[in-house]
């Protein structure tokens, strides 16, 4: 999306807002990765 290319197997929306959506999706993906790496976010199950 950020490069102006379409994915071969899925589409998000109509493709008209890709330039706007790409940075939003990227920032959310980075946030999710931070949460996954934060052991404190998952609580103590032992």
PDB file with one MODEL, atoms N, CA, C and O in Angstrom:
MODEL        1
ATOM      1  N   UNK A   1       0.829  -1.189   0.000  1.00  0.00           N
ATOM      2  CA  UNK A   1       0.000   0.000   0.000  1.00  0.00           C
ATOM      3  C   UNK A   1       0.874   1.254   0.000  1.00  0.00           C
ATOM      4  O   UNK A   1       0.634   2.191  -0.761  1.00  0.00           O
ATOM      5  N   UNK A   2       1.876   1.258   0.852  1.00  0.00           N
ATOM      6  CA  UNK A   2       2.730   2.443   0.973  1.00  0.00           C
ATOM      7  C   UNK A   2       3.496   2.708  -0.325  1.00  0.00           C
ATOM      8  O   UNK A   2       3.833   3.850  -0.639  1.00  0.00           O
ATOM      9  N   UNK A   3       3.764   1.634  -1.073  1.00  0.00           N
ATOM     10  CA  UNK A   3       4.485   1.783  -2.349  1.00  0.00           C
ATOM     11  C   UNK A   3       3.539   2.001  -3.520  1.00  0.00           C
ATOM     12  O   UNK A   3       3.976   2.135  -4.663  1.00  0.00           O
ATOM     13  N   UNK A   4       2.248   2.036  -3.234  1.00  0.00           N
ATOM     14  CA  UNK A   4       1.279   2.216  -4.307  1.00  0.00           C
ATOM     15  C   UNK A   4       0.981   0.934  -5.066  1.00  0.00           C
ATOM     16  O   UNK A   4       0.455   0.966  -6.178  1.00  0.00           O
ATOM     17  N   UNK A   5       1.324  -0.207  -4.449  1.00  0.00           N
ATOM     18  CA  UNK A   5       1.094  -1.504  -5.091  1.00  0.00           C
ATOM     19  C   UNK A   5      -0.089  -2.199  -4.419  1.00  0.00           C
ATOM     20  O   UNK A   5      -0.353  -1.993  -3.235  1.00  0.00           O
ATOM     21  N   UNK A   6      -0.784  -3.011  -5.178  1.00  0.00           N
ATOM     22  CA  UNK A   6      -1.883  -3.783  -4.597  1.00  0.00           C
ATOM     23  C   UNK A   6      -1.380  -5.166  -4.214  1.00  0.00           C
ATOM     24  O   UNK A   6      -0.479  -5.715  -4.848  1.00  0.00           O
ATOM     25  N   UNK A   7      -1.977  -5.717  -3.169  1.00  0.00           N
ATOM     26  CA  UNK A   7      -1.632  -7.060  -2.733  1.00  0.00           C
ATOM     27  C   UNK A   7      -2.323  -8.058  -3.653  1.00  0.00           C
ATOM     28  O   UNK A   7      -3.451  -7.815  -4.081  1.00  0.00           O
ATOM     29  N   UNK A   8      -1.676  -9.165  -3.964  1.00  0.00           N
ATOM     30  CA  UNK A   8      -2.289 -10.110  -4.909  1.00  0.00           C
ATOM     31  C   UNK A   8      -3.469 -10.898  -4.357  1.00  0.00           C
ATOM     32  O   UNK A   8      -4.248 -11.444  -5.138  1.00  0.00           O
ATOM     33  N   UNK A   9      -3.631 -10.978  -3.028  1.00  0.00           N
ATOM     34  CA  UNK A   9      -4.686 -11.836  -2.501  1.00  0.00           C
ATOM     35  C   UNK A   9      -5.724 -11.145  -1.633  1.00  0.00           C
ATOM     36  O   UNK A   9      -6.739 -11.763  -1.311  1.00  0.00           O
ATOM     37  N   UNK A  10      -5.522  -9.903  -1.241  1.00  0.00           N
ATOM     38  CA  UNK A  10      -6.561  -9.232  -0.473  1.00  0.00           C
ATOM     39  C   UNK A  10      -6.547  -7.729  -0.718  1.00  0.00           C
ATOM     40  O   UNK A  10      -5.548  -7.149  -1.143  1.00  0.00           O
ATOM     41  N   UNK A  11      -7.699  -7.122  -0.433  1.00  0.00           N
ATOM     42  CA  UNK A  11      -7.876  -5.688  -0.620  1.00  0.00           C
ATOM     43  C   UNK A  11      -8.532  -5.126   0.638  1.00  0.00           C
ATOM     44  O   UNK A  11      -9.411  -5.759   1.224  1.00  0.00           O
ATOM     45  N   UNK A  12      -8.105  -3.948   1.042  1.00  0.00           N
ATOM     46  CA  UNK A  12      -8.739  -3.262   2.163  1.00  0.00           C
ATOM     47  C   UNK A  12      -9.495  -2.080   1.580  1.00  0.00           C
ATOM     48  O   UNK A  12      -8.895  -1.171   1.006  1.00  0.00           O
ATOM     49  N   UNK A  13     -10.800  -2.095   1.728  1.00  0.00           N
ATOM     50  CA  UNK A  13     -11.616  -1.027   1.164  1.00  0.00           C
ATOM     51  C   UNK A  13     -11.657  -1.087  -0.352  1.00  0.00           C
ATOM     52  O   UNK A  13     -11.520  -2.155  -0.949  1.00  0.00           O
ATOM     53  N   UNK A  14     -11.844   0.057  -0.957  1.00  0.00           N
ATOM     54  CA  UNK A  14     -11.955   0.130  -2.411  1.00  0.00           C
ATOM     55  C   UNK A  14     -10.629   0.441  -3.086  1.00  0.00           C
ATOM     56  O   UNK A  14     -10.545   0.474  -4.314  1.00  0.00           O
ATOM     57  N   UNK A  15      -9.589   0.671  -2.283  1.00  0.00           N
ATOM     58  CA  UNK A  15      -8.291   0.999  -2.845  1.00  0.00           C
ATOM     59  C   UNK A  15      -8.109   2.471  -3.105  1.00  0.00           C
ATOM     60  O   UNK A  15      -7.033   2.903  -3.518  1.00  0.00           O
ATOM     61  N   UNK A  16      -9.150   3.250  -2.868  1.00  0.00           N
ATOM     62  CA  UNK A  16      -9.080   4.681  -3.147  1.00  0.00           C
ATOM     63  C   UNK A  16      -8.324   5.446  -2.067  1.00  0.00           C
ATOM     64  O   UNK A  16      -7.859   6.560  -2.308  1.00  0.00           O
ATOM     65  N   UNK A  17      -8.197   4.855  -0.873  1.00  0.00           N
ATOM     66  CA  UNK A  17      -7.575   5.545   0.257  1.00  0.00           C
ATOM     67  C   UNK A  17      -6.267   4.894   0.694  1.00  0.00           C
ATOM     68  O   UNK A  17      -5.832   5.094   1.828  1.00  0.00           O
ATOM     69  N   UNK A  18      -5.640   4.126  -0.176  1.00  0.00           N
ATOM     70  CA  UNK A  18      -4.435   3.392   0.196  1.00  0.00           C
ATOM     71  C   UNK A  18      -3.337   4.301   0.743  1.00  0.00           C
ATOM     72  O   UNK A  18      -2.688   3.955   1.730  1.00  0.00           O
ATOM     73  N   UNK A  19      -3.126   5.438   0.128  1.00  0.00           N
ATOM     74  CA  UNK A  19      -2.076   6.348   0.588  1.00  0.00           C
ATOM     75  C   UNK A  19      -2.364   6.846   2.003  1.00  0.00           C
ATOM     76  O   UNK A  19      -1.439   7.093   2.776  1.00  0.00           O
ATOM     77  N   UNK A  20      -3.622   6.992   2.336  1.00  0.00           N
ATOM     78  CA  UNK A  20      -4.021   7.443   3.664  1.00  0.00           C
ATOM     79  C   UNK A  20      -3.996   6.294   4.671  1.00  0.00           C
ATOM     80  O   UNK A  20      -3.621   6.491   5.827  1.00  0.00           O
ATOM     81  N   UNK A  21      -4.389   5.105   4.241  1.00  0.00           N
ATOM     82  CA  UNK A  21      -4.464   3.961   5.139  1.00  0.00           C
ATOM     83  C   UNK A  21      -3.103   3.364   5.473  1.00  0.00           C
ATOM     84  O   UNK A  21      -2.910   2.874   6.585  1.00  0.00           O
ATOM     85  N   UNK A  22      -2.175   3.390   4.559  1.00  0.00           N
ATOM     86  CA  UNK A  22      -0.875   2.735   4.756  1.00  0.00           C
ATOM     87  C   UNK A  22      -0.175   3.182   6.034  1.00  0.00           C
ATOM     88  O   UNK A  22       0.240   2.320   6.809  1.00  0.00           O
ATOM     89  N   UNK A  23      -0.019   4.477   6.300  1.00  0.00           N
ATOM     90  CA  UNK A  23       0.666   4.856   7.537  1.00  0.00           C
ATOM     91  C   UNK A  23      -0.146   4.515   8.795  1.00  0.00           C
ATOM     92  O   UNK A  23       0.436   4.242   9.845  1.00  0.00           O
ATOM     93  N   UNK A  24      -1.457   4.526   8.701  1.00  0.00           N
ATOM     94  CA  UNK A  24      -2.294   4.157   9.846  1.00  0.00           C
ATOM     95  C   UNK A  24      -2.117   2.677  10.182  1.00  0.00           C
ATOM     96  O   UNK A  24      -1.964   2.313  11.348  1.00  0.00           O
ATOM     97  N   UNK A  25      -2.139   1.838   9.167  1.00  0.00           N
ATOM     98  CA  UNK A  25      -1.947   0.409   9.389  1.00  0.00           C
ATOM     99  C   UNK A  25      -0.551   0.121   9.919  1.00  0.00           C
ATOM    100  O   UNK A  25      -0.377  -0.728  10.794  1.00  0.00           O
ATOM    101  N   UNK A  26       0.428   0.817   9.399  1.00  0.00           N
ATOM    102  CA  UNK A  26       1.801   0.628   9.847  1.00  0.00           C
ATOM    103  C   UNK A  26       1.970   0.995  11.318  1.00  0.00           C
ATOM    104  O   UNK A  26       2.610   0.260  12.071  1.00  0.00           O
ATOM    105  N   UNK A  27       1.411   2.109  11.726  1.00  0.00           N
ATOM    106  CA  UNK A  27       1.551   2.522  13.128  1.00  0.00           C
ATOM    107  C   UNK A  27       0.834   1.552  14.054  1.00  0.00           C
ATOM    108  O   UNK A  27       1.319   1.280  15.152  1.00  0.00           O
ATOM    109  N   UNK A  28      -0.292   1.034  13.640  1.00  0.00           N
ATOM    110  CA  UNK A  28      -1.012   0.072  14.469  1.00  0.00           C
ATOM    111  C   UNK A  28      -0.271  -1.266  14.536  1.00  0.00           C
ATOM    112  O   UNK A  28      -0.265  -1.919  15.579  1.00  0.00           O
ATOM    113  N   UNK A  29       0.337  -1.665  13.455  1.00  0.00           N
ATOM    114  CA  UNK A  29       1.126  -2.897  13.460  1.00  0.00           C
ATOM    115  C   UNK A  29       2.318  -2.760  14.399  1.00  0.00           C
ATOM    116  O   UNK A  29       2.638  -3.697  15.131  1.00  0.00           O
ATOM    117  N   UNK A  30       2.973  -1.619  14.386  1.00  0.00           N
ATOM    118  CA  UNK A  30       4.092  -1.390  15.300  1.00  0.00           C
ATOM    119  C   UNK A  30       3.627  -1.447  16.754  1.00  0.00           C
ATOM    120  O   UNK A  30       4.307  -2.028  17.599  1.00  0.00           O
ATOM    121  N   UNK A  31       2.489  -0.855  17.045  1.00  0.00           N
ATOM    122  CA  UNK A  31       1.947  -0.877  18.396  1.00  0.00           C
ATOM    123  C   UNK A  31       1.622  -2.307  18.832  1.00  0.00           C
ATOM    124  O   UNK A  31       1.925  -2.692  19.961  1.00  0.00           O
ATOM    125  N   UNK A  32       1.019  -3.081  17.962  1.00  0.00           N
ATOM    126  CA  UNK A  32       0.706  -4.475  18.290  1.00  0.00           C
ATOM    127  C   UNK A  32       1.977  -5.274  18.563  1.00  0.00           C
ATOM    128  O   UNK A  32       2.004  -6.098  19.477  1.00  0.00           O
ATOM    129  N   UNK A  33       3.022  -5.038  17.784  1.00  0.00           N
ATOM    130  CA  UNK A  33       4.286  -5.731  18.014  1.00  0.00           C
ATOM    131  C   UNK A  33       4.886  -5.354  19.367  1.00  0.00           C
ATOM    132  O   UNK A  33       5.449  -6.205  20.055  1.00  0.00           O
ATOM    133  N   UNK A  34       4.770  -4.098  19.747  1.00  0.00           N
ATOM    134  CA  UNK A  34       5.249  -3.674  21.063  1.00  0.00           C
ATOM    135  C   UNK A  34       4.492  -4.407  22.166  1.00  0.00           C
ATOM    136  O   UNK A  34       5.099  -4.858  23.137  1.00  0.00           O
ATOM    137  N   UNK A  35       3.191  -4.529  22.029  1.00  0.00           N
ATOM    138  CA  UNK A  35       2.376  -5.227  23.032  1.00  0.00           C
ATOM    139  C   UNK A  35       2.764  -6.695  23.113  1.00  0.00           C
ATOM    140  O   UNK A  35       2.870  -7.251  24.206  1.00  0.00           O
ATOM    141  N   UNK A  36       2.974  -7.323  21.968  1.00  0.00           N
ATOM    142  CA  UNK A  36       3.335  -8.740  21.950  1.00  0.00           C
ATOM    143  C   UNK A  36       4.658  -8.959  22.674  1.00  0.00           C
ATOM    144  O   UNK A  36       4.822  -9.955  23.378  1.00  0.00           O
ATOM    145  N   UNK A  37       5.590  -8.049  22.509  1.00  0.00           N
ATOM    146  CA  UNK A  37       6.909  -8.185  23.126  1.00  0.00           C
ATOM    147  C   UNK A  37       6.917  -7.798  24.605  1.00  0.00           C
ATOM    148  O   UNK A  37       7.912  -8.052  25.285  1.00  0.00           O
ATOM    149  N   UNK A  38       5.859  -7.201  25.123  1.00  0.00           N
ATOM    150  CA  UNK A  38       5.789  -6.753  26.512  1.00  0.00           C
ATOM    151  C   UNK A  38       5.201  -7.845  27.387  1.00  0.00           C
ATOM    152  O   UNK A  38       3.984  -8.030  27.430  1.00  0.00           O
ATOM    153  N   UNK A  39       6.075  -8.572  28.090  1.00  0.00           N
ATOM    154  CA  UNK A  39       5.625  -9.667  28.944  1.00  0.00           C
ATOM    155  C   UNK A  39       4.657  -9.192  30.026  1.00  0.00           C
ATOM    156  O   UNK A  39       3.759  -9.940  30.414  1.00  0.00           O
ATOM    157  N   UNK A  40       4.822  -7.965  30.519  1.00  0.00           N
ATOM    158  CA  UNK A  40       3.941  -7.439  31.555  1.00  0.00           C
ATOM    159  C   UNK A  40       2.512  -7.268  31.057  1.00  0.00           C
ATOM    160  O   UNK A  40       1.579  -7.296  31.860  1.00  0.00           O
ATOM    161  N   UNK A  41       2.321  -7.095  29.776  1.00  0.00           N
ATOM    162  CA  UNK A  41       0.989  -6.908  29.220  1.00  0.00           C
ATOM    163  C   UNK A  41       0.174  -8.196  29.237  1.00  0.00           C
ATOM    164  O   UNK A  41      -1.053  -8.167  29.142  1.00  0.00           O
ATOM    165  N   UNK A  42       0.865  -9.320  29.359  1.00  0.00           N
ATOM    166  CA  UNK A  42       0.185 -10.614  29.289  1.00  0.00           C
ATOM    167  C   UNK A  42      -0.149 -11.190  30.661  1.00  0.00           C
ATOM    168  O   UNK A  42      -0.812 -12.223  30.758  1.00  0.00           O
ATOM    169  N   UNK A  43       0.301 -10.536  31.705  1.00  0.00           N
ATOM    170  CA  UNK A  43      -0.018 -11.017  33.045  1.00  0.00           C
ATOM    171  C   UNK A  43       0.819 -12.229  33.427  1.00  0.00           C
ATOM    172  O   UNK A  43       1.630 -12.721  32.642  1.00  0.00           O
ATOM    173  N   UNK A  44       0.610 -12.682  34.611  1.00  0.00           N
ATOM    174  CA  UNK A  44       1.372 -13.824  35.131  1.00  0.00           C
ATOM    175  C   UNK A  44       0.451 -15.030  35.235  1.00  0.00           C
ATOM    176  O   UNK A  44      -0.468 -15.050  36.053  1.00  0.00           O
ATOM    177  N   UNK A  45       0.698 -16.022  34.414  1.00  0.00           N
ATOM    178  CA  UNK A  45      -0.163 -17.205  34.415  1.00  0.00           C
ATOM    179  C   UNK A  45       0.454 -18.369  35.170  1.00  0.00           C
ATOM    180  O   UNK A  45      -0.072 -19.480  35.098  1.00  0.00           O
ATOM    181  N   UNK A  46       1.544 -18.160  35.887  1.00  0.00           N
ATOM    182  CA  UNK A  46       2.183 -19.270  36.606  1.00  0.00           C
ATOM    183  C   UNK A  46       1.629 -19.445  37.996  1.00  0.00           C
ATOM    184  O   UNK A  46       2.063 -20.337  38.726  1.00  0.00           O
TER     185      UNK A  46
ENDMDL
END
